[in-house]
């Protein structure tokens, strides 16, 4: 449920992460991709980036055979 509205994010939107010490880190969405699981290069998606970034991944698509067909990947810097 926490990622329910993730599909609404677009390039230029902001994501704010609230830390337990009360500080906040703000990221700007640079890309969103919804693709079939078999079409994703997860090694590339999870690889280290040149600058600090945030990558959010959730299930999407149809529920078939015990799992979802797609993944929604949102990248922010």
VEXKE-868885 format. One line per 3 residues: number of its first residue (from 1); for each residue x, y, z of N, C-alpha, C. Coordinates in steps of 0.02 Angstrom, whole numbers, plus 50000, padded with zeros to 5 digits. Atoms other than C-alpha are relative to their C-alpha. Example, Ala and Ser with C-alpha at 12.3 -4.5 7.8 and 13.67 -1.06 7.14 Angstrom:
BEGIN
1	50045 49941 50000 50615 49775 50390 50045 50060 50000; 49958 49941 49997 50684 49947 50357 49961 50055 50037 .
% end
This chain:
BEGIN
1	50040 49940 50000 50000 50000 50000 50043 50064 50000; 49959 49940 49995 50145 50120 50031 50020 50025 49930; 49983 49980 50068 50186 50121 49843 49940 50005 49954 .
4	50062 50000 50040 50004 50127 49785 50000 50054 49946; 50001 49944 50047 50025 50299 49702 50066 50010 49963; 49935 49994 50034 50202 50268 49637 49992 50010 49925 .
7	50012 49995 50073 50131 50252 49460 49983 50071 49979; 50018 49931 50016 50079 50435 49470 50061 50045 49992; 49940 49958 50003 50259 50500 49483 50024 50008 49928 .
10	49973 49984 50066 50332 50586 49331 50065 50038 50009; 49938 49961 49999 50499 50666 49288 49985 50071 50024; 50009 49934 49972 50515 50827 49387 49965 50001 50067 .
13	50032 50004 49935 50410 50771 49535 50053 49991 50054; 49953 50008 49945 50492 50771 49705 49977 49945 50048; 50011 50051 49949 50507 50634 49835 50038 50023 50062 .
16	49966 49979 49939 50545 50681 50015 50003 49940 50048; 49988 50055 49953 50620 50552 50133 50012 50031 50068; 49993 49974 49932 50598 50592 50318 50041 49950 50041 .
19	49956 50043 49960 50739 50523 50426 49977 50001 50073; 50021 50005 49930 50717 50469 50606 50025 50058 50043; 49974 49944 49961 50822 50616 50667 49965 50066 49984 .
22	50039 49941 50016 50697 50738 50593 50022 50037 49936; 49978 49969 50062 50798 50788 50440 49963 49968 49940; 50032 50025 50060 50730 50765 50264 50047 50005 49941 .
25	49961 50000 50062 50812 50721 50099 49950 50003 49943; 50045 49992 50057 50727 50778 49939 50034 49977 49936; 49977 50026 50064 50749 50689 49773 49953 50024 49945 .
28	50041 49982 50058 50687 50738 49599 49996 49939 49954; 50010 50057 50045 50613 50602 49489 50029 50016 49932; 49970 49991 50066 50713 50582 49329 49972 49951 49949 .
31	50026 50050 50047 50631 50427 49254 49953 49952 50036; 50045 50052 49976 50492 50301 49276 49991 49950 49943; 50004 50053 50050 50483 50134 49185 49955 49945 50026 .
34	50044 50057 49984 50346 50002 49189 50012 49949 49945; 49981 50049 50051 50407 49846 49100 49991 49928 50026; 50006 50071 49984 50387 49658 49094 50063 49977 50038 .
37	49944 50024 49958 50496 49568 49222 50057 49974 49956; 49949 50030 50043 50588 49474 49084 50037 50051 49958; 49969 49948 50041 50629 49637 48993 50045 50047 50039 .
40	49961 49955 49958 50714 49722 49140 50071 49974 50011; 49931 50017 49984 50902 49724 49164 50012 50023 50072; 49997 49982 49929 50899 49722 49355 50072 50016 50022 .
43	49930 49985 49983 51089 49721 49363 50015 50074 49986; 49990 49930 50018 51090 49889 49274 49959 50047 50045; 50043 49960 49958 50944 49957 49375 50028 50008 50070 .
46	49974 49999 49932 51028 49914 49540 50073 50019 50005; 49929 49983 50000 51204 49964 49488 50012 50067 50034; 49980 49937 49968 51296 50102 49579 49994 50057 49949 .
49	50006 49942 50044 51262 50275 49507 50055 50050 50015; 49947 49951 49991 51382 50420 49483 49985 50050 50055; 50020 49954 49947 51283 50533 49600 49948 49965 50044 .
52	50049 50030 49954 51171 50497 49749 49933 49995 49965; 50064 50010 50033 51007 50425 49688 49956 49955 50043; 50050 50042 49967 50850 50338 49746 49965 49960 49946 .
55	50035 50043 50048 50775 50190 49654 49945 49963 50037; 50058 50033 49970 50601 50131 49700 49973 49950 49950; 50024 50054 50043 50536 49966 49631 49940 49968 50033 .
58	50059 50034 49975 50364 49889 49649 49971 49956 49944; 50034 50043 50048 50256 49758 49564 49947 50039 49963; 50054 49971 50040 50137 49806 49425 49978 49948 49948 .
61	50024 50046 50050 50046 49728 49280 49946 49955 50028; 50052 50049 49980 49936 49574 49302 50029 49949 50047; 49979 50053 49955 49944 49444 49439 49986 49934 49966 .
64	50006 50062 50037 49978 49279 49350 50047 49948 50030; 49958 50055 49976 50041 49113 49417 50038 50015 50064; 49968 49987 49935 50082 49179 49590 50044 50062 50002 .
67	49959 49939 50000 50170 49340 49538 49975 50050 49949; 50019 49947 50047 50152 49504 49446 50044 49998 49938; 49965 50004 50064 50202 49517 49263 50050 50056 49989 .
70	49959 49941 50012 50284 49689 49273 50032 50026 50064; 49971 49962 49946 50392 49799 49382 49998 50073 49980; 49997 49928 50009 50376 49986 49401 50062 50024 50036 .
73	49936 49976 49974 50546 50068 49426 50000 50076 49994; 49996 49928 49999 50561 50251 49477 50069 50019 50025; 49933 49976 49981 50732 50336 49482 49996 50074 50015 .
76	49999 49930 49980 50762 50501 49572 50071 50017 50023; 49934 49976 49978 50918 50605 49606 49992 50062 50043 .
% end
